Amino acid sequence: MSDHSGDSPQPDHPGPHPGEPHHEGLGTRLNWLRAAVLGANDGIVSTAGLVVGVAGATGSRSALLTAGLAGLMAGSLSMAAGEYVSVSTQRDSEQAALALEREELAATPQAELEELTGLLEDRGISRDLAREVAEQLTARDALGAHARVELGIDPDELANPWHAAWASFVSFTVGSLLPLLAIVLPPHDWRLAVTVVSVVAALVCCGWISAWLGNAPARPAVVRNAAGGAIAMAVTYAVGALLGAAGV
């Protein structure tokens, strides 16, 4: 008979599989990722479209620098303000829903227990087990249980508008710097080519990173980013060239 006395005890419940996404912390991570990716993409594409459009009309380095800096500041502030307002509205809605749930738990605890039992039953749990689970969850944290099961909200991870605003501001600014520097630093004959290549390469990298962090397929994200940026630059350059040729 083999002696297993020195073996490590096996856990009753296996841990998470390596590399597999789980709910805990995922909401916060996705909120940060969403704000950062949208900000960086918008910064790259918006500023690239702006400076390439101006380059189609004029070769003046000062005009390109002025347009690029103006677009950077306007875009970063706009993104930050938009994220703050959007996430603040989301947070207000979440807090209002939690406040209502708190009142219902205080006024009609048995009805809320029955409601939680029914929600667990709807997820495929038998009636008796759903009742037992509902009672245990209610005893431990009634509001948290209803928030997660009924409302789909984690009370410990409510959206933070300031985090989203700063993430958008910083990421838009960083993204905008690439096309701005690419259009003003190279010699005149190389500006457009350097900008287009740099922007497309950055969008490819940004799409790949966002897909990797979100455990999503990389190819669709890369194609969307690169194609969108290329189309934006082509359209704005054509408009700028037409306006420049017309002497506007």
C-alpha positions in Angstrom: 0.0 0.0 0.0 1.4 3.4 -0.9 2.0 5.9 1.8 0.2 9.2 0.9 0.6 10.7 4.4 3.0 13.3 3.1 0.8 14.4 0.2 -0.7 17.9 0.3 -4.4 17.9 1.0 -6.5 18.5 -2.0 -8.9 21.4 -2.0 -12.6 20.6 -1.9 -13.2 23.2 -4.7 -10.7 23.7 -7.5 -9.4 27.2 -8.0 -9.9 29.3 -11.2 -8.3 28.0 -14.3 -5.3 30.0 -15.4 -6.1 32.7 -18.0 -9.9 32.2 -17.6 -11.8 35.5 -16.9 -13.8 35.7 -13.7 -16.4 38.1 -12.5 -14.4 39.4 -9.5 -12.7 42.6 -10.5 -13.7 42.2 -14.1 -16.2 45.0 -14.1 -13.7 47.5 -12.8 -11.1 46.3 -15.2 -13.4 46.6 -18.2 -14.5 50.1 -17.2 -10.9 51.2 -17.1 -10.2 49.4 -20.3 -13.2 50.8 -22.1 -12.3 54.4 -21.1 -8.6 54.0 -21.9 -9.1 52.2 -25.3 -11.8 54.6 -26.4 -9.7 57.6 -25.4 -6.5 56.4 -27.1 -8.3 55.4 -30.3 -10.2 58.6 -30.4 -7.0 60.6 -29.8 -5.1 58.9 -32.5 -7.9 58.9 -35.1 -9.2 62.4 -34.4 -5.9 64.1 -34.3 -4.6 62.2 -37.3 -7.6 63.1 -39.3 -7.3 66.7 -38.3 -3.6 67.2 -39.1 -3.7 65.1 -42.3 -6.7 67.2 -43.4 -4.7 70.4 -42.7 -1.7 68.9 -44.5 -3.8 68.4 -47.5 -4.5 72.1 -47.7 -1.2 73.6 -46.5 2.4 72.6 -45.8 2.9 75.2 -43.0 4.4 73.5 -40.0 3.0 76.2 -37.7 -0.5 75.6 -39.1 -0.2 71.9 -38.5 1.2 72.4 -35.0 -1.6 74.8 -34.1 -4.3 72.6 -35.5 -2.9 69.5 -33.8 -2.5 71.2 -30.3 -6.0 72.7 -30.6 -7.5 69.3 -31.5 -5.5 67.6 -28.7 -6.8 69.9 -26.0 -10.3 70.1 -27.2 -10.6 66.4 -27.7 -9.0 65.4 -24.4 -11.3 67.8 -22.4 -14.3 66.7 -24.4 -13.6 63.1 -23.7 -13.0 63.6 -20.0 -16.2 65.7 -19.6 -18.2 63.2 -21.6 -17.0 60.2 -19.6 -17.6 62.0 -16.3 -21.2 62.9 -17.2 -21.9 59.4 -18.6 -20.4 57.5 -15.7 -21.9 59.9 -13.2 -25.4 59.1 -14.7 -24.6 55.4 -14.5 -23.5 55.7 -10.8 -26.6 57.8 -9.9 -28.8 55.1 -11.4 -27.0 52.3 -9.5 -27.2 54.2 -6.2 -30.9 54.9 -6.8 -31.6 51.2 -7.5 -29.6 50.2 -4.3 -31.5 52.7 -2.2 -34.9 51.4 -3.4 -33.7 47.8 -2.8 -32.6 48.8 0.7 -36.1 50.2 1.5 -37.8 47.1 0.2 -35.6 44.8 2.3 -36.5 46.9 5.4 -40.2 47.0 4.6 -40.9 43.5 3.2 -38.1 41.2 4.0 -40.1 38.0 3.5 -41.3 39.1 0.1 -37.7 40.0 -0.9 -36.6 36.6 0.3 -39.2 35.0 -1.9 -38.2 37.1 -4.8 -34.6 36.1 -4.4 -35.6 32.5 -4.3 -37.5 32.9 -7.5 -34.6 34.6 -9.2 -32.3 31.7 -8.3 -34.9 29.2 -9.5 -34.9 31.0 -12.8 -31.2 30.2 -13.1 -31.9 26.5 -13.0 -31.7 25.8 -9.3 -34.3 23.5 -7.7 -36.9 25.2 -5.4 -35.6 23.7 -2.2 -31.9 24.5 -2.9 -32.8 28.0 -4.2 -34.6 28.7 -0.9 -31.7 27.5 1.1 -29.2 29.5 -0.9 -31.4 32.6 -0.7 -31.7 32.3 3.1 -27.9 32.0 3.4 -27.2 34.9 1.1 -29.8 37.0 2.9 -28.3 36.2 6.3 -24.8 37.1 5.1 -25.6 40.2 3.1 -29.1 40.8 1.9 -28.5 44.0 0.0 -25.4 42.6 -1.7 -27.3 39.4 -2.7 -30.2 41.3 -4.3 -27.9 43.8 -5.9 -25.9 41.1 -7.6 -28.7 38.6 -8.5 -31.6 41.0 -9.1 -29.9 44.2 -10.3 -26.6 42.9 -11.7 -24.8 45.5 -9.6 -21.7 44.9 -7.4 -22.2 47.4 -4.5 -18.4 47.3 -3.9 -17.5 48.2 -7.4 -19.8 51.1 -8.4 -18.6 53.1 -11.4 -16.3 56.0 -10.5 -16.8 59.0 -12.8 -13.4 60.6 -11.8 -11.5 57.5 -12.7 -13.2 57.3 -16.1 -12.6 61.0 -16.8 -8.9 60.9 -16.0 -8.4 57.7 -17.9 -10.1 59.3 -21.0 -8.2 62.5 -20.6 -4.8 60.9 -20.3 -5.3 58.2 -23.0 -6.7 60.7 -25.5 -3.7 63.0 -24.9 -1.2 60.2 -25.3 -2.9 59.0 -28.4 -3.0 62.5 -29.9 0.7 63.0 -29.4 1.6 60.3 -32.0 0.0 61.9 -35.1 0.9 65.4 -33.9 4.6 64.6 -33.6 4.6 62.5 -36.8 3.2 65.4 -38.9 5.4 68.2 -37.5 8.8 66.6 -36.9 9.7 64.9 -40.3 10.8 66.9 -43.4 8.0 68.2 -45.6 8.2 65.4 -48.2 8.0 62.7 -45.5 5.3 64.1 -43.2 2.3 62.4 -44.7 3.9 59.0 -45.2 5.3 59.0 -41.7 2.0 60.0 -40.2 -0.1 57.4 -42.1 2.3 54.5 -41.3 2.7 55.6 -37.6 -1.0 55.9 -37.1 -2.0 52.6 -38.7 0.8 50.8 -36.8 -0.4 52.4 -33.5 -4.0 51.4 -34.2 -3.0 47.9 -35.0 -1.1 47.7 -31.6 -4.0 49.3 -29.8 -6.5 46.9 -31.2 -4.4 43.9 -30.4 -3.8 45.1 -26.8 -7.4 45.8 -26.2 -8.4 42.4 -27.5 -5.7 40.6 -25.4 -6.7 42.4 -22.2 -10.4 41.6 -22.9 -9.7 38.0 -23.8 -11.3 38.6 -27.2 -10.3 37.7 -30.8 -7.5 40.0 -31.9 -8.1 40.1 -35.7 -11.5 41.8 -35.7 -10.3 44.5 -33.3 -7.1 45.1 -35.3 -9.0 45.3 -38.6 -11.6 47.7 -37.2 -9.0 50.0 -35.7 -6.7 50.1 -38.7 -9.4 50.4 -41.3 -11.3 53.1 -39.4 -8.1 55.2 -39.0 -7.1 54.8 -42.7 -10.6 55.8 -43.9 -10.7 58.8 -41.6 -7.3 60.0 -42.9 -8.1 59.5 -46.5 -11.4 61.4 -46.3 -10.0 64.4 -44.4 -6.9 64.6 -46.6 -9.2 64.6 -49.7 -11.3 67.4 -48.1 -8.2 69.4 -47.2 -6.7 69.0 -50.6 -9.9 70.1 -52.3 -10.2 73.2 -50.1 -6.5 74.0 -50.6 -6.8 73.7 -54.4 -9.9 76.0 -54.2 -7.9 78.6 -52.3 -10.3 78.5 -49.3 
